[in-house]
């Protein structure tokens, strides 16, 4: 069994004009599924370092991780491959986004109330629901 590990983030942004909360999503060129930015860990990186780097590489958005929210999903993308993805909950004030050339078809800010229905995979929906539950906690920091 080949093991892969990736890290990424659920990136939130509050719109200054209307106060609405948006979440950053990517649409992959291959398959067209919508998910959160993430990517493979590199030697010497921590999970948080990987998440910050991958979000920037895929979307050009700078994030800082302040929350203690950490969610993990496991799946098998191919026969003989086991994949673990670790997600963090983050916030940014940056509105400008730019997809990485090649693998990312589109990067978009999706209103939080539309996010769950926009996600393609159940694993992502589960992580999204856990993150939203965390935000309901009055002591939660992102």
C-alpha positions in Angstrom: 0.0 0.0 0.0 1.4 3.4 -1.0 0.7 6.2 1.5 0.3 9.9 0.6 -0.3 12.8 2.9 -1.6 16.2 1.9 -2.6 19.3 3.9 -4.9 22.2 3.1 -7.2 24.7 4.5 -10.8 26.0 4.6 -10.2 29.7 4.0 -12.9 32.2 5.1 -13.3 35.8 4.2 -15.8 38.4 5.4 -17.0 40.8 2.7 -16.6 44.3 3.9 -19.6 45.7 1.9 -22.3 43.3 3.0 -20.7 41.4 6.0 -21.3 38.0 4.3 -18.9 35.2 4.9 -17.3 33.5 1.9 -15.1 30.3 1.6 -12.4 29.7 -0.9 -12.9 26.8 -3.3 -11.0 25.4 -6.2 -12.3 23.5 -9.2 -9.9 21.0 -10.6 -9.3 20.9 -14.3 -9.3 17.0 -14.3 -12.8 15.9 -13.4 -14.1 19.4 -12.6 -14.8 18.6 -8.9 -14.9 21.4 -6.4 -13.0 21.2 -3.1 -10.7 23.1 -0.8 -7.0 24.0 -1.7 -4.6 21.3 -0.6 -1.4 19.5 -1.6 1.3 17.1 -0.8 3.7 17.6 2.1 7.3 18.2 1.2 10.3 16.9 3.2 10.9 19.0 6.3 7.5 20.7 6.4 5.0 20.7 9.2 1.3 20.1 8.4 0.7 23.9 8.9 3.6 24.9 6.7 2.2 22.6 3.9 -1.3 24.1 4.2 0.0 27.7 4.0 2.2 26.9 1.0 -0.4 24.9 -0.9 -3.1 27.5 -0.4 -0.8 30.2 -1.8 0.5 28.0 -4.7 -3.0 27.0 -5.8 -4.9 30.3 -5.2 -2.3 33.2 -4.5 -4.0 33.8 -1.2 -1.9 34.4 1.9 -3.2 32.7 5.1 -2.1 32.4 8.7 -3.4 29.5 10.8 -4.6 30.7 14.3 -7.3 28.2 14.9 -6.9 24.9 16.7 -9.3 23.3 14.2 -7.7 20.3 12.6 -9.7 17.7 10.6 -8.4 14.6 8.9 -10.0 12.6 6.1 -8.8 9.3 4.7 -9.6 7.8 1.3 -8.2 5.6 -1.5 -7.9 7.7 -4.7 -6.5 4.7 -6.6 -6.1 1.0 -6.0 -3.2 0.4 -3.7 -3.0 4.1 -2.6 -4.1 5.3 0.8 -4.4 9.1 1.2 -4.7 11.2 4.3 -5.6 14.9 4.1 -5.3 17.3 7.0 -7.4 20.5 6.9 -7.1 23.7 9.0 -9.6 26.5 9.4 -8.2 29.9 8.5 -9.3 33.4 7.6 -7.9 36.1 5.2 -8.8 39.6 4.3 -7.4 39.1 0.8 -10.1 39.2 -1.9 -7.9 38.8 -5.0 -7.4 35.2 -6.1 -5.6 33.5 -9.0 -5.6 29.8 -10.0 -2.4 27.9 -10.5 -1.8 27.3 -14.1 -2.3 23.7 -15.2 -4.2 21.7 -12.6 -6.7 24.3 -11.3 -9.5 25.3 -13.6 -11.1 27.9 -11.3 -10.7 29.5 -7.9 -13.7 31.2 -6.4 -15.1 32.7 -3.2 -18.4 30.9 -2.5 -20.9 32.2 0.0 -20.7 30.0 3.1 -24.5 29.3 2.9 -23.9 27.7 -0.6 -20.7 25.9 0.2 -21.9 22.5 1.3 -24.1 22.0 -1.8 -21.1 23.2 -4.0 -18.7 20.5 -2.7 -18.3 17.4 -4.8 -17.1 14.8 -2.2 -18.8 13.7 1.0 -15.4 13.9 2.8 -15.2 17.6 2.1 -18.8 18.1 3.2 -18.0 16.4 6.5 -15.0 18.6 7.1 -17.0 21.7 6.1 -19.7 20.8 8.6 -17.2 20.3 11.4 -15.6 23.7 10.7 -18.9 25.4 10.8 -19.7 23.7 14.1 -16.4 25.0 15.4 -17.3 28.5 14.4 -20.5 28.3 16.5 -18.3 28.1 19.6 -18.2 31.7 21.0 -14.5 31.1 22.1 -13.4 29.9 18.6 -10.6 31.8 16.9 -9.8 31.7 13.2 
